[in-house]
Amino acid sequence: MSFIKQSNANTAATILSKLKKRNMEGYFCETCEEAVQKALELMPEGSVISWGGSMSVKECGLMDAIETRNYTLIDRSKAATPQEKREIFAKAVMADYYLMSTNAITVEGELINVDGFGNRVACLCAGPSNVIVIAGMNKVVKSVQDGIDRVHTTAAPPNTTRLQLDTPCAKTGVCHDCFSPDSICSQTVITRRSGIPGRIKILLVNENLGF
């Protein structure tokens, strides 16, 4: 194990201990394969599953894995019209498991997420019976403010580029604190604890995932 990997493991252990007092479950996975296996263990077959637009969930291989098993999937990409998309969002709120990443997680165990429309953070806050958060150790920050800064400087510019949005950061790679119609920074949610013990489950992966 490299020194960086070992240091990450030490940091993860610190975060996991902080999550307990926040009513959140935490798991450390050395590899993406371990993270996928743990997520599948947490979700019994037959469960209803939905997800946010997470590159981390896709990159680690979890999306491929759930599509080969006996789950009922609520997939917003199947919507053909705005009304169908709205109806799918409504169904996602009643899912057994909601899959997402987090834009950042502090060493104290706080989750920082910034959304364009708010559907992802809405499901994090309430609705689905369980939320599984897949986060690479590249998402770890010291403080809430560092997490917000990380969104603006590290996450949003490449994400708007990926989505082919017409925002200043997509063109310059730098946040302009914009009010563009395509802005993906409309809602900022800080999760300091889970109101329902164990509802939010954090899988920290000792790899770089997502933005």
C-alpha positions as CSV (number, residue, x, y, z in Angstrom):
1,M,0.0,0.0,0.0
2,S,1.3,3.4,-0.9
3,F,1.9,6.1,1.7
4,I,-1.0,8.1,0.2
5,K,-3.3,5.2,0.3
6,Q,-2.3,4.5,3.9
7,S,-2.9,8.2,4.8
8,N,-6.3,8.0,3.1
9,A,-7.2,5.0,5.2
10,N,-6.2,6.8,8.4
11,T,-8.3,9.8,7.4
12,A,-11.2,7.6,6.5
13,A,-11.1,6.0,9.9
14,T,-11.3,9.4,11.5
15,I,-14.3,10.4,9.4
16,L,-16.1,7.1,10.1
17,S,-15.8,7.7,13.8
18,K,-17.4,11.2,13.3
19,L,-20.3,9.8,11.3
20,K,-21.5,7.7,14.2
21,K,-22.5,10.8,16.3
22,R,-24.2,12.2,13.2
23,N,-26.5,9.2,12.9
24,M,-24.9,8.1,9.6
25,E,-23.3,4.7,8.8
26,G,-19.9,4.7,7.4
27,Y,-17.8,2.1,5.5
28,F,-14.3,2.2,4.1
29,C,-13.6,0.4,0.9
30,E,-10.1,0.0,-0.4
31,T,-11.2,-0.4,-4.0
32,C,-14.2,0.3,-6.3
33,E,-14.9,-3.5,-6.4
34,E,-15.2,-3.6,-2.6
35,A,-17.5,-0.6,-2.7
36,V,-19.8,-2.2,-5.3
37,Q,-19.9,-5.4,-3.2
38,K,-20.7,-3.5,0.0
39,A,-23.5,-1.5,-1.8
40,L,-25.0,-4.7,-3.1
41,E,-24.9,-6.2,0.3
42,L,-26.8,-3.2,1.7
43,M,-29.6,-3.4,-1.0
44,P,-31.6,-6.6,-1.0
45,E,-32.7,-7.8,-4.4
46,G,-36.2,-6.8,-5.2
47,S,-35.6,-3.2,-3.8
48,V,-36.6,-0.1,-5.7
49,I,-33.6,2.0,-6.6
50,S,-33.1,5.4,-8.0
51,W,-30.1,7.7,-8.3
52,G,-28.8,11.2,-8.9
53,G,-26.6,12.1,-11.8
54,S,-23.4,10.8,-10.2
55,M,-20.2,10.1,-12.1
56,S,-18.8,8.4,-8.9
57,V,-21.6,5.9,-8.9
58,K,-21.1,5.2,-12.5
59,E,-17.2,5.1,-12.5
60,C,-17.0,2.7,-9.6
61,G,-19.1,0.2,-11.5
62,L,-22.2,0.2,-9.3
63,M,-24.6,1.2,-12.1
64,D,-23.5,-1.8,-14.3
65,A,-23.8,-4.1,-11.3
66,I,-27.4,-3.2,-10.4
67,E,-28.6,-3.4,-14.0
68,T,-27.7,-7.1,-14.0
69,R,-29.6,-7.9,-10.8
70,N,-33.2,-8.2,-9.7
71,Y,-34.0,-4.6,-8.8
72,T,-36.7,-2.2,-9.9
73,L,-34.9,0.8,-11.3
74,I,-36.4,4.4,-11.5
75,D,-34.3,5.9,-14.3
76,R,-34.9,9.6,-15.1
77,S,-33.0,9.2,-18.4
78,K,-36.0,7.2,-19.7
79,A,-38.2,10.3,-19.6
80,A,-39.2,11.6,-23.0
81,T,-41.0,14.8,-21.9
82,P,-40.6,17.3,-19.0
83,Q,-43.8,15.9,-17.5
84,E,-42.5,12.4,-17.6
85,K,-39.3,13.6,-15.9
86,R,-41.3,15.3,-13.2
87,E,-43.2,12.0,-12.6
88,I,-40.0,10.0,-12.4
89,F,-38.6,12.5,-9.8
90,A,-41.8,12.0,-7.8
91,K,-41.3,8.2,-7.9
92,A,-37.7,8.6,-6.8
93,V,-38.8,10.1,-3.5
94,M,-40.4,6.8,-2.6
95,A,-37.5,4.6,-3.6
96,D,-36.1,2.0,-1.1
97,Y,-32.5,3.2,-2.0
98,Y,-31.2,6.4,-3.5
99,L,-27.7,6.3,-4.9
100,M,-25.6,9.4,-5.1
101,S,-22.2,10.9,-4.4
102,T,-21.4,14.0,-2.4
103,N,-19.6,17.1,-3.7
104,A,-17.5,17.1,-0.6
105,I,-17.2,15.5,2.9
106,T,-15.4,17.1,5.8
107,V,-13.1,15.3,8.1
108,E,-15.8,15.9,10.7
109,G,-18.3,14.0,8.7
110,E,-20.4,16.8,7.2
111,L,-21.7,16.4,3.6
112,I,-21.6,19.4,1.3
113,N,-23.8,19.3,-1.9
114,V,-24.7,21.9,-4.5
115,D,-27.4,21.3,-7.0
116,G,-28.9,22.9,-10.0
117,F,-32.6,21.8,-9.7
118,G,-32.5,20.4,-6.2
119,N,-33.9,16.9,-6.9
120,R,-30.7,15.2,-5.7
121,V,-30.4,17.1,-2.4
122,A,-34.1,16.7,-1.9
123,C,-33.8,13.0,-1.9
124,L,-30.8,13.2,0.4
125,C,-32.8,15.2,2.9
126,A,-36.0,13.2,2.9
127,G,-38.0,10.7,1.0
128,P,-36.2,7.5,0.0
129,S,-35.9,5.0,2.9
130,N,-32.1,4.7,2.5
131,V,-29.4,6.9,0.8
132,I,-26.1,5.3,-0.2
133,V,-23.4,7.9,-0.9
134,I,-20.3,6.7,-2.8
135,A,-17.4,9.1,-2.4
136,G,-13.8,8.8,-3.4
137,M,-11.2,10.1,-1.0
138,N,-10.6,13.0,-3.4
139,K,-13.8,14.5,-2.0
140,V,-12.5,14.9,1.5
141,V,-12.0,18.5,2.7
142,K,-11.1,20.2,6.0
143,S,-14.2,22.4,6.5
144,V,-17.6,23.2,5.1
145,Q,-16.3,26.3,3.5
146,D,-13.5,24.3,1.9
147,G,-16.2,21.9,0.6
148,I,-18.2,24.8,-1.0
149,D,-15.0,26.2,-2.5
150,R,-14.3,22.7,-3.9
151,V,-17.6,22.6,-5.7
152,H,-17.0,26.0,-7.3
153,T,-13.3,25.4,-8.3
154,T,-13.0,21.6,-8.8
155,A,-16.4,20.1,-9.4
156,A,-18.7,22.5,-11.2
157,P,-16.4,23.5,-14.2
158,P,-15.8,20.0,-15.5
159,N,-19.3,19.0,-14.7
160,T,-20.8,21.8,-16.8
161,T,-18.4,20.9,-19.6
162,R,-19.6,17.3,-19.4
163,L,-23.2,18.4,-19.6
164,Q,-22.4,20.9,-22.4
165,L,-24.0,23.7,-20.5
166,D,-23.7,27.4,-21.4
167,T,-22.1,28.8,-18.2
168,P,-19.1,31.0,-17.7
169,C,-17.2,28.2,-15.8
170,A,-17.8,25.8,-18.8
171,K,-15.9,28.3,-21.0
172,T,-13.2,29.5,-18.6
173,G,-12.8,26.7,-16.1
174,V,-13.2,29.2,-13.3
175,C,-16.3,30.0,-11.2
176,H,-17.9,33.4,-11.8
177,D,-20.6,33.1,-9.2
178,C,-23.0,33.4,-12.1
179,F,-26.8,33.5,-12.5
180,S,-26.7,31.8,-15.8
181,P,-29.9,30.0,-16.9
182,D,-27.7,26.8,-17.1
183,S,-26.2,27.3,-13.6
184,I,-25.9,24.1,-11.6
185,C,-25.3,26.0,-8.4
186,S,-28.8,26.8,-7.2
187,Q,-29.2,24.9,-4.0
188,T,-26.5,24.4,-1.3
189,V,-27.2,21.8,1.3
190,I,-25.0,21.0,4.4
191,T,-25.9,17.7,6.0
192,R,-24.6,17.7,9.6
193,R,-26.6,14.7,10.8
194,S,-29.3,12.2,9.7
195,G,-32.6,12.7,11.4
196,I,-33.3,9.0,11.0
197,P,-30.4,6.9,12.4
198,G,-28.7,4.9,9.7
199,R,-30.7,6.2,6.8
200,I,-27.7,7.7,5.2
201,K,-24.8,5.3,4.5
202,I,-21.4,6.6,3.4
203,L,-19.0,4.4,1.4
204,L,-15.6,6.0,1.3
205,V,-13.5,4.6,-1.5
206,N,-9.7,4.8,-1.5
207,E,-9.6,5.9,-5.1
208,N,-10.3,9.1,-7.0
209,L,-13.9,9.2,-8.2
210,G,-16.0,11.8,-9.9
211,F,-15.4,15.5,-9.8
